[in-house]
């Protein structure tokens, strides 16, 4: 069980699943004024903006998200299943793992992060991290 302490919420916004990257990015920026940190997860088919090869409007939108203290995320499963190439990601985009399979020891009881993950690049709030892991499973 994860600790129940309350941490400042860092909102998680999702592009894909019915929301374009543009609408998710604009909503995220408007709901997090004054440089509050937020996370924007891009799911297929809305994964073009986090790619280094993104053009024009997508690059501008990606840069505005980062400038507003947003962290761009993609799911590791989308890399593993070939929908995204890790080498194609723009610098600073973080690939996030979902929950490990049942019976796995990859994420020890009571641990929030996998070995090798940088907690500074993921939500500190339990609710947001759980939502992120569930979405990327």
Buried (B, 14 or more C-beta within 10 A) or exposed (E): EEEEEEEEBBBBBBBBEEBEBBEBBBBBBEEBEEEBBBBBBBBBEBBBBBBEEBEEEBBEBBEEBBEBBBBBBBBBBBBEEEBBEEEBBBEEBBBBBBEEEEEEEEBEEEEBEBEEBEEEBBBBBBEBBBBBBEBBE
